[in-house]
Every structure is written in structure tokens, then in C-alpha cells.
Amino acid sequence: MKRIVIVGCGVVGAAIAYELSLCPGLHVTAIDQATPAQGSTAAALGVAMAVISHKVKGRNWRLRERSLRRYPTLVAELETLTGQTVQLNTQGILSLCFDAEDLPRWRSLQQIRQRQGYSLELWEPEQVRDRCPHLNPEEVVAGIFSPQDFQINPTALTEALVAGAQIQGAEFYFNQPVVGFEVEASTGENRPCTAVRTATQTVEADAIVLSAGLGTLPLTQTLGQPTLLGPVLGQALRIHLDSPLGTPDFQPVVNGHDIHLVPLGGGDYWVGATVEFPPETSLEAALAMSPEAERLEEVRAGAIAYCPALAEGTITQRWFGLRPRPQGQAAPVIQPVAGYSNVWLATGHYRNGVLLAPATALAVKDSLLECGFGDRR
Ligand SMILES: Cc1cc2nc3c(=O)[nH]c(=O)nc-3n(C[C@H](O)[C@H](O)[C@H](O)COP(=O)(O)OP(=O)(O)OC[C@H]3O[C@@H](n4cnc5c(N)ncnc54)[C@H](O)[C@@H]3O)c2cc1C
């Protein structure tokens, strides 16, 4: 049995733990300084924009597509295995287009997706009004409807991934910050890490995966290979309405001006999120940044502009989180740590960690299997 230790149990670490727990020949341990889904994952809206994103080729599209393919089987597997329900909205995503100059780009995307085997519908404003009577069609020049994109509850998903991995034999240690590593003294170029240290225990490892979100930077600093990540703050809110919006049989996620309106059922909606960059001073200052109330109000006003009934709703919750954004390289960072033979990074998912968690887990699994950890089934 090869011992794989995963540091961090947000949606990314939990997805990796689950996927690796299915591999014969691997024993999986995941360690988190808190409980699952407490970092950026706790703040996420779980909107999975794959087909409707403008990424059409290269690594970024391949990851999106891999997640898109894995998600339906993953959720079904987890629900059967754990008996837990993972709230999943499969009614698609409707993006509102307000500028006629953007239409050629959408038409081109539609053709590319058709060739790739996915469907995107371009709706006239009248069709937007008919299908979604709660939306204000005045400024809308088109609706882009993506029936294969979806939204999932990030916390429920993470908890189900942890429960599923546990059933498959994975071990979890919570409320234990990882404080360092044991590295074999060797003169070779690529040294192995032999263990992960917390304040109370040392967990021996044949391979280590760092999926600690923003906490990955200090961990890689202790390895002498800092992976630069900065926080980008996001605020969101929950609104309750006495009666649900639109028609009961069609409740897609709506996006207008990069503001999501996520139906939760029972007249509840998530609205968000802001994208607030930190002051360019120090990382400490960036991590300590606090949300600006006006920015959240702008998001609320933006959502009301395309969905006026939201103005009548009661705000029942406000929150914010810090997205882990790589600096100097593209998101996400899924690669070995330079100078080590058995440490991998799976971090820096910025705005798409929920969407990309399953593909990240498969990419980590591929790398481990290629390097001789675990048995191919
Ligand atoms: C407001 C908001 C809305 C968002 N909406 C979406 C969306 O709609 N769709 C989407 O795909 N993404 C969305 N995101 C982005 C998404 O939340 C992130 O990309 C994703 O959660 C990153 O997951 P992660 O597991 O890498 O990091 P995290 O969730 O931050 O998890 C990292 C974990 O590592 C642990 N950790 C850190 N340091 C240590 C240590 N030293 N020892 C042990 N454990 C440690 C932490 O406790 C934490 O549990 C949103 C983000 C925000 C803030």
C-alpha cells in the first residue's frame, strides 16, 4: 500500500481524497487545520460554467470538459455510497447579453460547442421573457442558454466527498494544522518528503498532495519552493422572497453582468459575487482585507436591474470568502513541487474550484499512477 497524504480539505482536497480512495493500492489520509469546507469553499456559489465559458481549447477547456463528464457519475456515486443528498441544479445556466457587439462572439462559441458535442441556445429577448418572466428584458439583446451547465452546493458536495472517501477507507484528521514536513537527507536533485507534521503527530507518506488553497503558500515556503498565491475577496448574499421567481418548472441559474442569481428552492436565492482585489502591499495585508459593503450593494443593485422582484426580498445572510489566485501563472496549479520527487500541488483554483475539483482529482490520480503510486484498474 502506498500512503498518500493530502493537506487541505476544501472541495479540491476532498475530491482528491475521494478519487484516490477508489484506487487499489493507495491508502489515503487527509489533514485539515479546520473542518471540511471551511476555506474558500464555504463561500462559493457552486456555479459550474463549462460549456458557457469562453475557454474553448487547451488545458483550461480540457479540465472543464473532464469535470463536466465526471460530475454526473460522481454525484450519483456519492449519493448511493453515502446516503447523503447533494443539491444539484441541472436546469442549466442562462447568461444575459446586454451588448449587441458581443453577439458574434456568442455565435462563434455556439458553433464551436456544437462541433465539440455540446449545445448552446441563443434566445431572442422575447424568448427570455417567455421562459423567465421574472427577468427584465428591457436591456437584454439575447439570452445564451446552456442546458448542460449546472450548479451544485459546494459544502454538501465536500461533505459527501469526505463521507464517501471515509467509506472507501480514507482517514481524515481535522483541526490539525500542518506545520512542516520531513525530508529525506539526500544529495539528489529530487528529494522525497517522508512525512507530514502537525502539532500533535507525524504522518508518514509515500506521496503528498498540497491542496490547502491560500494555505499552500506557507507550506511551500517551508519546502523552500514558494508557490505564489494571492487572495481575491468575494462577497455574496442570500435573499428570501415570499413567492418563488419565474415558473416552477424552469429555475436555471441566471447570470447578468457577471452577477449570478442562484435559485435554492422555497423562495431563497444566492446572489453574488463581488471580485475585490487586495491592496498591492504585503500578503499579510491582503489576507487581512475586509469586505466593502458598497461593493456588495452594487452586486445587489446589478441583480435587481435584471430581476426587479429581488428588491422586495429580505436579505437573510451576507458572507465573504477569499479565492486562491495564482500569481505569475494560470489557474489552477496542478503540478509537482520542483526539487521533490513525491510532492504535488493542486491549488490556485481562483474562481472555478468547485467546477474544476473533479478534473483536478483525476489529474492528480493520473500523475500518481504514472509515477508508480497505486495500481491501474
Ligand atoms: C464568493 C465566492 C463565490 C465563488 N463561487 C464559485 C462558483 O460559483 N463556482 C466555482 O467553481 N468556484 C467558486 N468560487 C471559488 C471556489 O470557492 C474556490 O476556487 C475553491 O473553493 C477552492 O477550493 P480549495 O479546496 O482549493 O480551497 P479552500 O476551500 O480554501 O480549502 C483549503 C483548505 O486547506 C486548509 N488548510 C490551509 N492551510 C492548512 C494547513 N497548514 N494545514 C492543514 N490544512 C490547511 C483550509 O482549512 C481549507 O479547508 C467562489 C469563491 C468565492 C469566495
The ligand as an SDF file (V2000), in Angstrom:
LIG
                    3D

 53 58  0  0  0  0  0  0  0  0999 V2000
  -17.8420   34.4000   -3.0050 C   0  0  0  0  0  0  0  0  0  0  0  0
  -17.2400   33.2640   -3.7840 C   0  0  0  0  0  0  0  0  0  0  0  0
  -18.0030   32.6430   -4.7710 C   0  0  0  0  0  0  0  0  0  0  0  0
  -17.4590   31.5830   -5.5040 C   0  0  0  0  0  0  0  0  0  0  0  0
  -18.2660   30.9710   -6.4280 N   0  0  0  0  0  0  0  0  0  0  0  0
  -17.7580   29.9280   -7.1430 C   0  0  0  0  0  0  0  0  0  0  0  0
  -18.5810   29.2820   -8.1040 C   0  0  0  0  0  0  0  0  0  0  0  0
  -19.7380   29.6650   -8.2930 O   0  0  0  0  0  0  0  0  0  0  0  0
  -18.0540   28.2370   -8.7840 N   0  0  0  0  0  0  0  0  0  0  0  0
  -16.7640   27.7910   -8.5970 C   0  0  0  0  0  0  0  0  0  0  0  0
  -16.3500   26.8310   -9.2440 O   0  0  0  0  0  0  0  0  0  0  0  0
  -15.9650   28.4040   -7.6820 N   0  0  0  0  0  0  0  0  0  0  0  0
  -16.4220   29.4590   -6.9720 C   0  0  0  0  0  0  0  0  0  0  0  0
  -15.6250   30.1050   -6.0640 N   0  0  0  0  0  0  0  0  0  0  0  0
  -14.2140   29.7010   -5.9650 C   0  0  0  0  0  0  0  0  0  0  0  0
  -14.0570   28.4840   -5.0730 C   0  0  0  0  0  0  0  0  0  0  0  0
  -14.6310   28.7720   -3.8270 O   0  0  0  0  0  0  0  0  0  0  0  0
  -12.5770   28.1300   -4.8920 C   0  0  0  0  0  0  0  0  0  0  0  0
  -11.9040   28.0670   -6.1360 O   0  0  0  0  0  0  0  0  0  0  0  0
  -12.4700   26.7570   -4.2150 C   0  0  0  0  0  0  0  0  0  0  0  0
  -13.2730   26.7150   -3.0650 O   0  0  0  0  0  0  0  0  0  0  0  0
  -11.0410   26.4280   -3.8520 C   0  0  0  0  0  0  0  0  0  0  0  0
  -11.0710   25.2100   -3.1390 O   0  0  0  0  0  0  0  0  0  0  0  0
   -9.8200   24.6780   -2.3530 P   0  0  0  0  0  0  0  0  0  0  0  0
  -10.2080   23.3750   -1.7890 O   0  0  0  0  0  0  0  0  0  0  0  0
   -8.6110   24.7400   -3.2250 O   0  0  0  0  0  0  0  0  0  0  0  0
   -9.5440   25.7800   -1.2310 O   0  0  0  0  0  0  0  0  0  0  0  0
  -10.2620   26.0070    0.1600 P   0  0  0  0  0  0  0  0  0  0  0  0
  -11.7080   25.8090    0.0730 O   0  0  0  0  0  0  0  0  0  0  0  0
   -9.7950   27.3470    0.6470 O   0  0  0  0  0  0  0  0  0  0  0  0
   -9.6870   24.8640    1.0830 O   0  0  0  0  0  0  0  0  0  0  0  0
   -8.3580   24.8570    1.5540 C   0  0  0  0  0  0  0  0  0  0  0  0
   -8.3260   24.0640    2.8430 C   0  0  0  0  0  0  0  0  0  0  0  0
   -6.9780   23.9570    3.2870 O   0  0  0  0  0  0  0  0  0  0  0  0
   -6.9530   24.0700    4.6960 C   0  0  0  0  0  0  0  0  0  0  0  0
   -5.6030   24.4770    5.0950 N   0  0  0  0  0  0  0  0  0  0  0  0
   -4.9580   25.6180    4.8020 C   0  0  0  0  0  0  0  0  0  0  0  0
   -3.7270   25.6090    5.3600 N   0  0  0  0  0  0  0  0  0  0  0  0
   -3.6080   24.4360    6.0160 C   0  0  0  0  0  0  0  0  0  0  0  0
   -2.5670   23.8380    6.8040 C   0  0  0  0  0  0  0  0  0  0  0  0
   -1.3970   24.4490    7.0290 N   0  0  0  0  0  0  0  0  0  0  0  0
   -2.7900   22.6290    7.3590 N   0  0  0  0  0  0  0  0  0  0  0  0
   -3.9700   21.9660    7.1530 C   0  0  0  0  0  0  0  0  0  0  0  0
   -4.9710   22.4930    6.4260 N   0  0  0  0  0  0  0  0  0  0  0  0
   -4.7940   23.7020    5.8540 C   0  0  0  0  0  0  0  0  0  0  0  0
   -8.0370   25.0850    4.9940 C   0  0  0  0  0  0  0  0  0  0  0  0
   -8.5030   24.9560    6.3340 O   0  0  0  0  0  0  0  0  0  0  0  0
   -9.0950   24.7400    3.9740 C   0  0  0  0  0  0  0  0  0  0  0  0
  -10.0430   23.8220    4.4850 O   0  0  0  0  0  0  0  0  0  0  0  0
  -16.1330   31.1490   -5.2740 C   0  0  0  0  0  0  0  0  0  0  0  0
  -15.3730   31.7660   -4.2880 C   0  0  0  0  0  0  0  0  0  0  0  0
  -15.9180   32.8220   -3.5510 C   0  0  0  0  0  0  0  0  0  0  0  0
  -15.0820   33.4540   -2.4630 C   0  0  0  0  0  0  0  0  0  0  0  0
  1  2  1  0
  2  3  1  0
  2 52  2  0
  3  4  2  0
  4  5  1  0
  4 50  1  0
  5  6  2  0
  6  7  1  0
  6 13  1  0
  7  8  2  0
  7  9  1  0
  9 10  1  0
 10 11  2  0
 10 12  1  0
 12 13  2  0
 13 14  1  0
 14 15  1  0
 14 50  1  0
 15 16  1  0
 16 17  1  0
 16 18  1  0
 18 19  1  0
 18 20  1  0
 20 21  1  0
 20 22  1  0
 22 23  1  0
 23 24  1  0
 24 25  2  0
 24 26  1  0
 24 27  1  0
 27 28  1  0
 28 29  2  0
 28 30  1  0
 28 31  1  0
 31 32  1  0
 32 33  1  0
 33 34  1  0
 33 48  1  0
 34 35  1  0
 35 36  1  0
 35 46  1  0
 36 37  1  0
 36 45  1  0
 37 38  2  0
 38 39  1  0
 39 40  1  0
 39 45  2  0
 40 41  1  0
 40 42  2  0
 42 43  1  0
 43 44  2  0
 44 45  1  0
 46 47  1  0
 46 48  1  0
 48 49  1  0
 50 51  2  0
 51 52  1  0
 52 53  1  0
M  END
$$$$
